[in-house]
Amino acid sequence: QVQLVESGGGLVQAGGSLRLSCAASGRTFSRYFMGWFRQAPGKEREFVARISWSSGSTRYADSVKGRFTISRDNAENTVYLQMNSLKPEDTAVYYCAGGYSGSDYYREYNYWGQGTQVTVSS
């Protein structure tokens, strides 16, 4: 049974920072890509960033490039999303996901966490 558990969401003022964590358990993730997605009310789930568990290669959505950083700690089986210079439009529920393809498309990810709310006030 694969489990992904996010933490670290909250309320922050515009320009502030948050770090999200995703603790993975239940299987070996060495061949997986781990992604962060977000979903605002009334909008489709969108890609934020992803990292290869084995190589550490990363990719970001244009909207977060230069502000967000995805990383992983192999020993702790944890993936992080450091979010700096937050904007009100970053407000959403953020989800951690695991999948084989490394795609930006959320339907290609097999495993999902429960989500954590990030709210950025102006």
Protein Blocks (a to p, Z undefined) as FASTA:
>chain_A
ZZdddehiacddehiacddddddehiacklpccddddddehiacddfbdcdfklopacdd
fklgokaccdddfklopacdddehiafklgccddddddfkopabfklpfbdcebjadddd
ZZ
